[in-house]
Amino acid sequence: MATVVATNQTILVVGGGVSGMTAALEAAECGKQVVLVENTATLGGRTANLYRYFPKLCHPTCGLEINLRRLKGNRNVRVLTLAEVTAVAGTRGDFTVTVRRSPRYVNENCTACGACAEAVSAEVPNPWNYGLDKLKAAYLPHAMAYPQRYVLDPSIIGTPDAEKAKAACKYGAIDLDMKEETLELKVGAIVWATGWRPYDAARIQPYGYGRFPNVITSVEFERLADPHGPTGGKILRPSDGKEARSIAFIQCAGSRDENHLRHCSRICCMASLKQTQYVREAFGEEAQSTVYYIDIRAIDRFEDFYARVQRDPTVKFVKSKVARIAEDQTTRDPILHGVDTEGYHRYANRHDLVVLAIGMEPSVKGVDIPAEVVADSSGFIEAAADGAAVFGAGCATNALDVNRSVQNATAAALRAIQVVNRAARAES
Ligand SMILES: Cc1cc2nc3c(=O)[nH]c(=O)nc-3n(C[C@H](O)[C@H](O)[C@H](O)COP(=O)(O)OP(=O)(O)OC[C@H]3O[C@@H](n4cnc5c(N)ncnc54)[C@H](O)[C@@H]3O)c2cc1C
């Protein structure tokens, strides 16, 4: 069993995306002991698998690398991956937390050489690419994964593939006897930074996601444009592998809709504007992006980016809530039906590919959070009251861009530090 030393002056951070990493690092760099619990096999969260960041269009690897360097240089943070908090008991300054940790089947001897992946033949859907392709059942989650260590998919445990992986490893890093373990930790304050998940697009029935292969979501499009993605960065149609030059971006797919998500996901307008530039990057003047929108929400410094995209002749804007999508059964082209509210024209527009700017919902929605937090009607964690010791951070509290997530997480770290400082004073 892993040993983790924690006291009532330790801060627990749940969720290892940019917000959780920020909260953990800010607290650790103030000298606090931190345990960072992440339920996947790597830190980084959903930002790490974006192709580029708006508004500067830089690569997210940059920010991730800076945070990983800070983390590696700080002994105050203990990272637990493949781990989940299952229970929280106690009160402010004195919590006992139960953490369940799933086996990775790979220990710290791993050098990430990849021999295990070469040895196994089973493949599993690639979670990093939202299942758009497959990878070997012994895998490194992604090039910048932290820890830089392979994982064996549980589906091969007990099969000859697992033995082959073990035999191929020269470093004794494959441990097929690893078991699920339960840890109990004492902590004084908790930061809940569990982020967001894409709304289930299949529930927006008129848009045909899941039925029409050339209707995909904005998170999938990020992977399609990325050179490390399933198509090596080529923007190709799932149905036939042809280049998708004419792309429709449908805004508010699930958001601002009483039948789906009531809230505005805030990020989607900027994400689609950014993604039109991926299309331009791929096809130059031959790119044809059409953004179907209700209104574009681009505030503060994002407005300049919006203005820049508006000047791009490859991008067209149609003010309309798309009513439904049909499919040409021969070509598999999606055909969008609706009314352009600026001229009140009915349209039936054909495109190569449709990208749904899918809404963001909190990961904690519908999940029994084992800690006393108050959620709003959309499931986001509300600001903690005076005297609280459990704080939301980043997209667990609202649909935020990275910059605002980082600010929000820094504030949560500060409040957590105040709690454990008080606990320390009470003891002395
Ligand atoms: C299509 C799209 C494009 C975007 N592009 C940009 C952009 O260009 N620029 C920008 O600034 N923002 C962009 N964003 C927003 C950006 O993704 C968020 O700001 C960012 O992900 C917030 O980070 P976070 O750490 O709060 O959440 P997340 O990234 O969701 O991280 C949460 C972490 O918590 C973990 N977790 C979840 N539940 C648990 C649990 N129960 N226990 C333990 N761990 C858990 C998750 O595995 C994850 O690692 C985009 C969003 C979308 C939808």
The ligand as a Gaussian input file, in Angstrom:
#p B3LYP/6-31G(d) Opt

LIG

0 1
 C      -13.831000      22.813000     -27.264000
 C      -13.148000      23.583000     -26.165000
 C      -12.007000      24.302000     -26.452000
 C      -11.390000      25.072000     -25.455000
 N      -10.321000      25.844000     -25.812000
 C       -9.796000      26.681000     -24.891000
 C       -8.761000      27.598000     -25.278000
 O       -8.325000      27.617000     -26.430000
 N       -8.290000      28.475000     -24.320000
 C       -8.784000      28.477000     -23.034000
 O       -8.344000      29.316000     -22.233000
 N       -9.747000      27.587000     -22.644000
 C      -10.252000      26.704000     -23.550000
 N      -11.222000      25.815000     -23.160000
 C      -11.587000      25.746000     -21.717000
 C      -10.580000      24.845000     -20.929000
 O      -10.700000      23.513000     -21.388000
 C      -10.876000      24.950000     -19.412000
 O      -10.649000      26.291000     -19.024000
 C       -9.960000      24.052000     -18.578000
 O      -10.066000      22.698000     -18.968000
 C      -10.297000      24.183000     -17.084000
 O       -9.419000      23.383000     -16.338000
 P       -9.898000      22.631000     -14.999000
 O       -8.663000      22.102000     -14.363000
 O      -10.780000      23.517000     -14.219000
 O      -10.785000      21.406000     -15.518000
 P      -10.369000      20.109000     -16.341000
 O       -9.469000      20.433000     -17.454000
 O      -11.668000      19.433000     -16.658000
 O       -9.565000      19.210000     -15.300000
 C      -10.221000      18.534000     -14.245000
 C       -9.383000      17.358000     -13.802000
 O      -10.034000      16.712000     -12.706000
 C      -10.059000      15.303000     -12.924000
 N      -11.225000      14.771000     -12.247000
 C      -12.540000      14.870000     -12.598000
 N      -13.324000      14.274000     -11.671000
 C      -12.487000      13.780000     -10.723000
 C      -12.699000      13.068000      -9.505000
 N      -13.924000      12.726000      -9.095000
 N      -11.615000      12.716000      -8.773000
 C      -10.364000      13.050000      -9.174000
 N      -10.107000      13.736000     -10.318000
 C      -11.151000      14.096000     -11.065000
 C      -10.116000      15.163000     -14.429000
 O       -9.657000      13.887000     -14.853000
 C       -9.186000      16.306000     -14.881000
 O       -7.846000      15.899000     -14.900000
 C      -11.883000      25.052000     -24.131000
 C      -13.035000      24.298000     -23.841000
 C      -13.674000      23.600000     -24.850000
 C      -14.957000      22.882000     -24.552000

